Amino acid sequence: MNYPVAGKAFWLGIFNAAFLSVPLWLLFYLSLRLMF
């Protein structure tokens, strides 16, 4: 299956956003654990 370049950029953007959001979720979880 041939994906268009726009499709590749779209999926790369989603993966980059998910990869960047993981540390934020970890910090949020750790801060909640420290508070409670």
C-alpha distances in whole Angstrom, upper triangle without the diagonal:
4,6,10,13,14,12,12,16,16,15,17,20,20,20,23,25,25,26,28,30,30,33,35,34,36,39,39,39,42,44,44,45,48,49,50
4,7,9,12,10,10,14,14,14,16,18,19,19,22,24,24,25,27,29,30,33,34,34,36,38,39,40,42,44,44,46,48,49,50
4,7,8,6,7,10,11,10,12,15,15,16,18,20,21,22,24,26,27,30,31,31,33,35,36,37,39,41,41,43,45,46,47
4,5,5,7,9,10,11,13,14,16,17,18,20,22,23,24,26,28,30,31,32,34,36,36,38,40,41,42,44,46,47,48
4,5,5,6,9,10,10,12,14,15,16,18,20,21,22,24,26,28,29,30,32,34,35,36,38,40,41,42,44,45,47
4,5,5,6,9,10,10,12,14,15,16,18,20,21,22,25,27,27,28,31,32,33,34,37,38,39,40,42,43,45
4,5,5,6,9,10,11,12,14,15,17,18,20,21,23,26,26,27,29,31,31,33,35,36,37,39,41,42,43
4,5,5,6,8,10,11,12,14,15,16,18,20,21,24,25,26,28,30,30,31,34,35,36,38,40,41,42
4,6,5,6,9,10,10,12,14,15,16,18,20,22,23,24,26,28,29,30,32,33,35,36,38,39,41
4,6,5,6,9,10,11,13,14,15,17,19,21,22,22,25,27,27,28,31,32,33,35,37,37,39
4,5,5,6,9,10,11,12,14,15,17,20,20,21,23,25,26,27,29,30,31,33,35,36,37
4,5,5,6,8,10,10,12,14,16,18,19,20,22,24,25,26,28,29,30,32,34,35,36
4,5,5,6,9,10,10,12,14,17,17,18,20,22,23,24,26,27,29,30,32,33,35
4,5,5,6,9,10,11,12,15,16,16,19,20,21,22,24,26,26,28,30,31,32
4,5,5,6,9,10,11,14,15,15,17,19,20,21,23,25,26,27,29,31,32
4,5,5,6,8,10,12,13,15,16,18,19,20,22,24,25,26,28,30,31
4,5,5,6,9,11,11,12,15,16,17,18,20,21,23,24,26,27,29
4,5,5,6,10,10,10,12,15,15,16,18,20,21,22,24,26,27
4,6,6,8,10,11,12,14,15,16,18,20,21,22,24,25,27
4,6,6,7,9,11,12,13,15,17,18,20,21,22,24,26
4,6,5,6,9,10,11,12,14,15,17,18,20,21,23
4,5,5,6,9,10,11,12,14,15,16,18,20,21
4,5,5,6,8,10,10,12,14,15,16,18,20
4,5,5,6,9,10,11,12,14,15,17,18
4,5,5,6,9,10,11,12,14,15,16
4,5,5,6,8,10,10,12,14,15
4,5,5,6,9,10,10,12,14
4,6,5,6,9,10,11,12
4,5,5,6,9,10,11
4,5,5,6,9,10
4,5,5,6,9
4,5,5,6
4,6,5
4,6
4
